[in-house]
Amino acid sequence: MLELYTHPLSPCAQKVRIVLAEKGLSYTSHHVDLPNKENLKPEYLKLNPLGVVPTLVHESVPIIESSIICEYLDDAFPEHSLKPASAVACAQMRLWMKQVDGKLHPSCGALQWPLVMRPKLMQMTLEERQKLLDKVPEKPRRERQKRLAEMGLDAPDVVGAVQVYMDTISKMEEALSKHQWLVSDEFSLADIVVAPYFQTVHQFGWYDMLKDAPRVMDWFNRCRQRESYVTGVSSDFTPELLADLHAKGLAAWPKIAAHIDKL
Ligand SMILES: N[C@@H](CCC(=O)N[C@@H](CS)C(=O)NCC(=O)O)C(=O)O
């Protein structure tokens, strides 16, 4: 009844997997090989014209866009609602979703993509690479990926991405001084859509980003301890994968830290 097109390192897919786990929903998982750009193949573009994961298929209907999928699942399977009880908190939840979709997600891409997606592309000739990236459907994403492919962490996108992360962390620290979770004392979709962006911090060992944000650190630890996070996210990270990502993260850290120091 439910199928999910996913990739273990995709924060957007991780959000959806956390929701599925919170709700105890079983589903069939389809791995989309992002480093080999299976997401740009015509068969996949028919399901998701933006050529990204995740895509949820429910009773043969494809649903795209991770925040929309998360709310869709909450509407379609209302038992154990993940929306906050009050209208105000619900509006705040949607504001977090908007900020994640518009800012934090592309910023995470700018930091993660050079480390995990770029190496495969760099095995190709420049011509092959450009030809492949020309297929990315949306212009801003296409151009960003081309810059990140050619320049890696030296691309101009990276400084802005670090700034967005640090701004988000300070907004979260403030929100968490008022309530236990991001929009209320209840764990909600607001926490679910933000948490996977800290898996990136975790996997690369970039915890220094949180050194002035003890509440965010504590919040992320509480998210990670939930059964849904273990099932939906952590279980995909084998010790070998984590060791590899950690080594990549450590090598990249001086460039990230230099941007933080200049803020
Ligand atoms: N706004 C989309 C973004 C999805 C997205 O960017 N997914 C990434 C992985 S997190 C992806 O599939 N990237 C493949 C590519 O850019 O080639 C959503 O929220 O679902």
PDBQT file of the ligand as one rigid body, heavy atoms in Angstrom, charges set to zero:
ROOT
HETATM    1  N1  LIG A 301      12.273  19.885  -1.808  1.00  0.00    +0.000 N 
HETATM    2  C1  LIG A 301      12.563  18.491  -1.981  1.00  0.00    +0.000 C 
HETATM    3  C2  LIG A 301      14.073  18.322  -2.011  1.00  0.00    +0.000 C 
HETATM    4  C3  LIG A 301      14.479  16.893  -2.233  1.00  0.00    +0.000 C 
HETATM    5  C4  LIG A 301      15.961  16.754  -2.495  1.00  0.00    +0.000 C 
HETATM    6  O1  LIG A 301      16.681  17.718  -2.789  1.00  0.00    +0.000 OA
HETATM    7  N2  LIG A 301      16.416  15.514  -2.384  1.00  0.00    +0.000 N 
HETATM    8  C5  LIG A 301      17.818  15.240  -2.612  1.00  0.00    +0.000 C 
HETATM    9  C6  LIG A 301      18.338  14.294  -1.545  1.00  0.00    +0.000 C 
HETATM   10  S1  LIG A 301      18.111  15.013   0.061  1.00  0.00    +0.000 SA
HETATM   11  C7  LIG A 301      17.999  14.553  -3.944  1.00  0.00    +0.000 C 
HETATM   12  O2  LIG A 301      17.247  13.689  -4.308  1.00  0.00    +0.000 OA
HETATM   13  N3  LIG A 301      19.028  14.967  -4.673  1.00  0.00    +0.000 N 
HETATM   14  C8  LIG A 301      19.351  14.374  -5.903  1.00  0.00    +0.000 C 
HETATM   15  C9  LIG A 301      20.024  15.326  -6.807  1.00  0.00    +0.000 C 
HETATM   16  O3  LIG A 301      20.031  16.502  -6.480  1.00  0.00    +0.000 OA
HETATM   17  O4  LIG A 301      20.509  14.919  -7.853  1.00  0.00    +0.000 OA
HETATM   18  C10 LIG A 301      11.926  17.678  -0.841  1.00  0.00    +0.000 C 
HETATM   19  O5  LIG A 301      11.756  18.234   0.253  1.00  0.00    +0.000 OA
HETATM   20  O6  LIG A 301      11.549  16.513  -1.058  1.00  0.00    +0.000 OA
ENDROOT
TORSDOF 0
